Each structure stands twice: as structure tokens, then as C-alpha cells.
Amino acid sequence: MERVVVVGDALIDELRDDTGVRELVGGAGLNVAVGLQLLGLPTTLIAVVGDDEAGAHIRAYLGDFGVQLLPSPSPLGSARAVSTRSGRGEPVYVFNGAAQGRRIHFGDEQRSALAKASLVVVSSYPFDDAEQAADLRDAVPGRIAIDPNPRPGLLRDPAGFVRGFERAAARASLVKVGEEDAELLYGRPLPEVRDAIAGLGTPVMVATAGSAGASVAVDGAVIRRGISQLPGRIVDTMGAGDAVLAVLAEALVHGVEDWGVALQVAMDTAAATCRFEGGLLRLPVALEVKEHTGS
């Protein structure tokens, strides 16, 4: 079967709110990798994971879903993101030293996996590290899909990040950018950023705008879909963008006949994912199970 390789982050999400503190295995790259595996694509994750208790949890989680891990060593241990949530506001993230200092190593095993992949998906990569950006370009010979997914707590050089990201985006088969990404990196409205990146030569440009839905710029047209209205309340928006990326990457691997249909499936999946805590991809059928079990 086709194998996809994801390059990105893997970490422990420490969630703090009025009900207490909970820990979940997460990270945008990890969420996309697990999502692709759940969608039926054998998937390998290349990420920094420490040899510590948190790293053991990450490895076990990936193993439970059948995702192969090719880890890079981390002398500072495993990455952690502490998110504090209050009321209806967006969570505020604080990243530990391991997350801030992560560096992915592209050794022989990683390069071999990347060379054989039917698609490489990159999410939350340190494009503002010029050496890491160059390493990625050198290590990926084939098709690539990119979600820059910058984090304010990890972004050291916004202008450098844009340079590294745009150089990679110019040769990508698909790029996804969120509304917050557009503001953080460019300070411009999302549609303008979508069209500018499409102008670099990216054939499929995806823009996600939270409650305003999403769009795909492809073949000179812009296809739009609103958020999907599914049963149940929204619990957590953490994995919505990762779910969209996973669904569209899976569609790209198998060949897309209709991007409108693919985007609708992505929006349905994102809406289902938002009705559970954490970033694990959920299909709409999971809501039927949730309703019957009450969990």
C-alpha cells in the first residue's frame, strides 16, 4: 500500500481549565500522522521524541494506532505544551525548552523513508531555522504537502519563517494555511495570503477560517465550504485543522476527482473531531457511538 511520511512535532498537551489539569498525547504532526493511519494509509512519523516518561507515552500512543515512529534524539527530553483555557477564549500555549529547541535529524533511515513515500506531509516545522529548512528541502525528493502551523511561543524569526516556508511551498503539491497563521506570519487577511501563496506555484491552496469555514484555490477557481453542522456541542477545536489536512492529504494520495467533495469530507471530519477533547481525528460516525454510549 501507499505509505505517507509526516514530518512534524510530537508532544504532551497539558490542558488546564476550570475543571483541572489533564495530559494528552498530541502535536500537529502527530495528530496528522495518526489521522492518516485512521483513514487507512500506512504512515510514518518523523519527529523529536525524548527518552523519558513523556516519550514513552508518545511511543505507546503511536504504537496503539500502528504509526511507525522514526525519532530524532532530544537531549532536553520530550516536548510539552501547556495550554490554559478560560471561558470561550482561545487557549494560551506555553512550550517547554524541549519544544523550543527541537531539531529533526535526517539520517539514512529518515531519508530512505522520505524517498519511498507517496506523499510527505509537513506540519509545524521550524522553518525559521535556516539550516532545518534547508535540511527538509534536501531530504524530500518527491511530493510534499505543507501546513506551516506556526506557534507564537515557538516563533523566533517571523521573517525567516516566511522565507523558509515560501521556498518549500513553491514546490509543494498542497499547502494549507489557517486564519491565525495568516495574521501571525503576514499580518494580512487570509484570502490575500491564500492567493499570494497560490501565486508561488502551489497548485492546491487550502485556507481554513475557523467558524467561517474553508476554501480551496485550485485550477483557477476558489471552492468554499462552511463549517459542518453535526449533532452535539463543540468540545475542543484543537485538532480541527489537523483533521482537514489529514483528509485532504489522503485524498491527494488517492487522486482527487472533485475538490468540493474532498473539502466537504474534510469539514465533516473536522466538525466531528471538535466534538471530542484532544486532537485525535474523529469521523462523523464516531458521534453515533458517542450518542449511544454517552461518552
C-alpha positions in Angstrom: 0.0 0.0 0.0 0.9 3.6 -0.4 2.9 4.9 2.6 2.8 8.5 3.8 5.5 10.2 5.9 4.7 13.0 8.2 7.4 15.4 9.4 6.5 17.5 12.4 6.0 17.7 16.2 5.0 15.2 18.8 4.4 16.3 22.4 2.4 16.2 25.5 -0.5 18.6 25.6 -1.1 19.6 29.2 -4.6 21.1 29.3 -5.5 23.4 32.2 -9.0 24.8 32.7 -11.6 25.4 35.4 -12.1 21.6 35.8 -8.4 20.8 36.5 -5.4 19.5 34.6 -5.3 16.7 32.0 -2.5 15.4 29.8 -3.0 14.1 26.3 -0.5 13.0 23.6 -0.6 15.5 20.8 1.3 17.8 18.5 0.1 18.8 15.0 2.4 16.4 13.2 1.4 13.5 15.4 -2.3 14.3 15.0 -2.0 14.3 11.2 0.0 11.1 11.2 -2.5 9.3 13.4 -5.3 10.7 11.4 -3.8 9.4 8.1 -3.4 6.0 9.7 -7.1 6.0 10.8 -8.0 7.0 7.2 -6.4 3.8 6.0 -2.9 5.0 4.9 0.2 3.3 6.4 2.0 6.3 8.0 5.4 7.0 9.4 6.1 10.0 11.7 9.5 11.7 11.8 9.6 13.8 15.0 11.7 14.7 18.0 10.9 12.4 21.0 12.9 12.2 24.2 13.9 9.1 26.1 11.8 9.9 29.1 8.4 9.1 30.6 6.6 11.5 28.3 8.4 10.0 25.3 7.3 6.5 26.4 3.7 7.7 26.4 4.1 9.2 22.9 5.7 6.0 21.6 2.9 3.8 23.1 0.2 6.1 21.7 1.7 5.9 18.2 2.1 2.1 18.6 -1.6 1.7 19.6 -2.6 3.3 16.2 0.0 1.5 14.2 2.0 4.6 13.2 5.7 4.0 12.7 8.0 6.4 14.5 11.4 7.5 13.3 12.5 9.6 16.3 15.2 12.3 16.5 17.1 12.4 19.8 16.3 15.2 22.2 18.8 16.0 25.0 16.1 18.2 26.7 13.6 15.4 26.8 10.1 15.4 25.1 8.2 18.5 24.1 5.3 19.7 26.2 2.7 22.4 25.5 0.8 23.8 28.5 -2.5 25.3 27.3 -4.6 27.4 29.7 -8.2 27.8 28.8 -10.7 30.1 30.3 -14.3 30.7 29.3 -14.8 30.9 25.5 -11.4 32.4 24.8 -8.7 30.7 22.7 -6.2 28.6 24.7 -2.9 30.3 25.6 0.1 28.0 25.0 3.5 27.9 26.8 6.1 25.5 25.4 8.9 23.9 27.3 12.6 24.0 26.4 12.5 20.7 24.5 9.8 22.1 22.2 11.6 25.4 21.7 14.9 23.6 20.9 13.7 20.7 18.8 15.8 19.8 15.8 14.9 17.0 13.4 17.7 14.7 12.3 17.5 13.5 8.7 19.7 10.3 8.9 19.8 7.4 6.5 16.7 5.8 7.8 14.7 9.0 7.6 15.9 9.9 4.2 15.1 6.4 2.9 11.5 6.6 4.2 11.1 10.1 2.7 12.4 8.9 -0.7 9.9 6.0 -0.8 6.9 7.9 0.4 3.9 8.5 -1.9 3.5 11.9 -0.1 5.4 13.7 2.6 3.2 15.9 4.9 4.9 18.6 6.9 3.2 20.3 9.8 4.5 22.7 12.5 8.1 22.6 11.2 10.8 25.1 12.3 11.0 27.0 9.0 12.7 29.9 10.8 15.7 27.7 11.4 17.5 28.2 8.0 19.6 25.0 8.4 16.5 22.9 9.3 14.6 24.4 6.3 17.5 23.5 4.0 17.7 20.0 5.5 14.0 19.5 4.8 14.3 20.6 1.1 17.3 18.4 0.6 15.7 15.3 2.3 12.3 15.3 0.4 12.7 14.4 -3.3 9.0 13.8 -4.0 5.5 15.2 -3.5 5.0 17.3 -0.4 2.0 18.9 1.4 2.7 21.6 4.0 0.9 23.3 6.9 3.2 25.9 8.4 1.3 25.8 11.7 3.5 28.4 13.4 3.1 28.8 17.1 3.7 32.2 18.8 5.6 30.5 21.6 8.0 28.8 19.2 8.4 31.5 16.5 11.7 33.2 16.9 12.1 34.8 13.5 8.8 35.5 11.6 10.5 36.9 8.5 12.9 33.9 8.4 10.0 31.6 8.9 8.2 33.1 5.9 11.3 32.8 3.7 11.8 29.1 4.6 8.1 28.3 4.3 7.6 30.0 1.0 10.6 28.4 -0.5 9.1 25.0 0.4 5.6 26.0 -0.6 6.7 26.9 -4.1 7.4 23.2 -4.8 4.5 21.7 -2.8 1.6 19.9 -4.2 -0.7 21.3 -1.5 -0.4 24.0 1.2 -2.8 24.7 4.0 -2.9 28.0 5.9 -5.2 29.0 8.8 -6.6 32.4 9.6 -4.3 32.7 12.7 -1.3 31.7 10.5 -2.0 34.4 8.0 -2.2 37.1 10.8 0.9 35.8 12.6 3.1 35.4 9.6 1.8 38.1 7.2 -0.5 40.4 9.1 -2.9 40.2 6.2 -6.4 38.8 5.6 -6.5 35.1 4.9 -7.8 35.3 1.3 -4.9 37.6 0.3 -2.4 35.2 1.8 -4.1 32.2 0.1 -3.9 33.9 -3.2 -0.3 35.0 -2.7 0.9 31.5 -1.9 -1.0 30.1 -4.8 0.9 32.6 -6.9 4.1 31.0 -5.9 3.1 28.0 -8.0 1.3 25.9 -5.4 -1.4 24.0 -7.4 -3.7 23.4 -4.4 -4.0 26.1 -1.7 -6.3 25.4 1.3 -7.4 28.2 3.6 -9.2 27.4 6.9 -11.0 30.3 8.6 -12.5 28.7 11.8 -16.2 29.4 12.1 -16.2 31.0 8.6 -15.4 27.6 7.0 -12.7 26.8 4.5 -11.7 27.3 0.9 -9.6 25.6 -1.8 -7.9 27.5 -4.6 -7.3 25.1 -7.4 -7.3 25.3 -11.2 -8.0 29.0 -11.2 -11.2 28.6 -9.1 -11.9 29.0 -5.4 -14.2 26.4 -3.8 -15.8 27.2 -0.4 -17.4 25.2 2.3 -18.9 26.3 5.6 -18.5 24.5 8.9 -20.5 21.3 9.1 -23.5 21.3 11.4 -23.3 18.0 13.3 -25.1 16.8 16.4 -23.6 17.6 19.8 -21.7 20.6 21.2 -18.2 21.7 20.3 -15.8 20.5 23.0 -12.4 21.3 21.6 -11.2 22.9 18.4 -7.6 21.8 18.9 -7.5 19.1 16.2 -9.8 20.7 13.5 -7.0 22.0 11.2 -5.1 18.7 11.6 -8.2 16.7 10.6 -8.7 18.9 7.5 -5.0 18.4 6.5 -5.2 14.6 7.0 -8.3 14.2 5.0 -7.1 16.3 2.1 -3.7 14.6 2.1 -5.4 11.2 1.9 -7.4 12.5 -1.0 -4.3 13.7 -2.7 -2.6 10.3 -2.4 -5.6 8.5 -3.9 -6.4 11.1 -6.6 -9.0 13.9 -6.3 -11.8 13.9 -8.8 -13.8 16.7 -7.1 -12.1 19.1 -4.6 -15.5 20.3 -3.5 -16.4 16.8 -2.3 -13.0 16.3 -0.7 -13.3 19.7 1.2 -16.8 18.7 2.4 -15.5 15.4 3.8 -12.7 17.4 5.5 -15.1 19.8 7.1 -17.4 17.0 8.3 -14.4 15.3 9.8 -13.1 18.5 11.5 -16.6 19.1 12.9 -16.7 15.6 14.4 -13.2 16.0 15.8 -14.2 19.2 17.5 -16.9 17.3 19.5 -14.2 15.4 21.5 -11.4 16.6 23.6 -7.9 16.5 22.2 -6.6 16.4 18.6 -7.4 12.8 17.7 -9.2 12.7 14.3 -12.8 11.6 14.5 -15.1 10.6 11.7 -18.8 11.6 11.9 -19.7 8.0 12.6 -18.0 8.5 16.0 -20.8 10.8 17.0 -23.3 7.9 16.7 -21.2 5.8 19.1 -20.9 8.8 21.4 -24.6 9.3 21.5 -25.3 5.6 22.2 -22.7 5.2 24.9 -22.9 8.7 26.4 -19.1 9.0 26.3 
